[in-house]
């Protein structure tokens, strides 16, 4: 299934994630399973120009003007950011991709370096443990990620 996400959507997503404290997931992927985003490298203005010049019918999502939505506030700031820092549209997706790649490495390293053992009992529930030397000898980011994995496992039970 092809969807219409474009480069501006990707930039908004990257900025939202960065402002919320993590680029772990990177930006919007070009492909995710059976979902394809053939326009992810095309600016919205280019798409708008094409649609107008070809006379294609279109509709606007009415929520796009709601300034209570973070994405819409960021969308409004994008031209100012690009004016202040030329190259933003090209560089942010590169940064997000590199960050996501680095985090995949950290996650894999955390699984290998600090393997968690867990056991379950009827009285106390699930107990998580790891070898203390493995944990404390791991790099700081790996320790953090190892703890996040346990937190996620507990929070999602």
QUIQUI-V287467 format. One record per residue. RES is the residue in one letter. SS is DSSP state (2 for helix, 1 for strand, 0 for the rest). D_LAST is the distance of its C-alpha to the last C-alpha in Angstrom with 1 decimal. Layout:
RES|SS|D_LAST ; RES|SS|D_LAST
This chain:
X|0|32.1 ; X|1|33.9 ; X|0|32.8 ; X|0|34.9 ; X|0|33.0 ; X|0|35.7 ; X|2|36.2 ; X|2|36.1 ; X|2|32.6 ; X|2|31.6 ; X|2|33.4 ; X|2|31.7 ; X|2|28.2 ; X|2|29.1 ; X|2|30.6 ; X|2|27.7 ; X|2|25.2 ; X|2|27.7 ; X|2|28.3 ; X|0|24.6 ; X|0|24.5 ; X|0|23.4 ; X|0|25.1 ; X|0|22.5 ; X|0|22.4 ; X|0|26.2 ; X|0|27.8 ; X|0|27.8 ; X|0|28.2 ; X|0|31.3 ; X|1|29.5 ; X|1|25.9 ; X|0|25.9 ; X|0|28.5 ; X|1|28.7 ; X|1|31.8 ; X|0|33.0 ; X|0|36.8 ; X|0|37.7 ; X|0|35.3 ; X|0|38.3 ; X|0|40.5 ; X|0|41.0 ; X|2|40.7 ; X|2|44.3 ; X|2|45.4 ; X|2|43.6 ; X|2|45.0 ; X|2|48.5 ; X|2|48.3 ; X|2|47.1 ; X|2|49.9 ; X|2|52.6 ; X|2|51.8 ; X|0|51.6 ; X|0|48.3 ; X|0|46.7 ; X|0|43.5 ; X|0|41.4 ; X|0|39.6 ; X|0|36.1 ; X|2|37.1 ; X|2|34.0 ; X|2|35.4 ; X|2|37.6 ; X|0|35.1 ; X|0|35.1 ; X|0|32.1 ; X|0|30.0 ; X|2|29.5 ; X|2|30.4 ; X|2|33.7 ; X|2|34.6 ; X|2|34.1 ; X|2|36.0 ; X|2|38.9 ; X|2|38.9 ; X|2|38.9 ; X|2|42.7 ; X|2|43.3 ; X|2|41.1 ; X|2|42.8 ; X|2|46.2 ; X|2|45.4 ; X|0|43.9 ; X|0|45.5 ; X|0|43.5 ; X|2|40.1 ; X|2|39.4 ; X|2|40.1 ; X|2|38.5 ; X|2|35.1 ; X|2|33.8 ; X|2|35.1 ; X|2|33.4 ; X|2|30.1 ; X|2|30.4 ; X|2|31.3 ; X|2|28.5 ; X|2|25.9 ; X|2|27.7 ; X|2|27.6 ; X|2|23.9 ; X|2|23.3 ; X|2|25.6 ; X|2|23.7 ; X|2|20.3 ; X|2|22.1 ; X|2|23.9 ; X|2|20.8 ; X|2|19.4 ; X|2|22.8 ; X|2|23.9 ; X|0|21.0 ; X|0|19.1 ; X|0|16.2 ; X|1|16.2 ; X|1|13.5 ; X|1|14.2 ; X|1|12.7 ; X|1|14.8 ; X|0|15.0 ; X|0|16.2 ; X|0|14.1 ; X|1|10.8 ; X|1|10.0 ; X|1|12.8 ; X|1|13.3 ; X|1|17.0 ; X|0|19.5 ; X|0|23.2 ; X|2|24.7 ; X|2|27.6 ; X|2|25.6 ; X|2|23.5 ; X|2|26.6 ; X|2|28.8 ; X|0|26.6 ; X|0|27.7 ; X|2|26.2 ; X|2|24.4 ; X|2|22.9 ; X|2|21.7 ; X|2|20.2 ; X|2|18.4 ; X|2|17.2 ; X|2|15.7 ; X|2|14.2 ; X|2|12.4 ; X|2|10.9 ; X|2|10.1 ; X|2|8.5 ; X|2|6.4 ; X|2|5.5 ; X|2|5.7 ; X|0|3.8 ; X|0|0.0
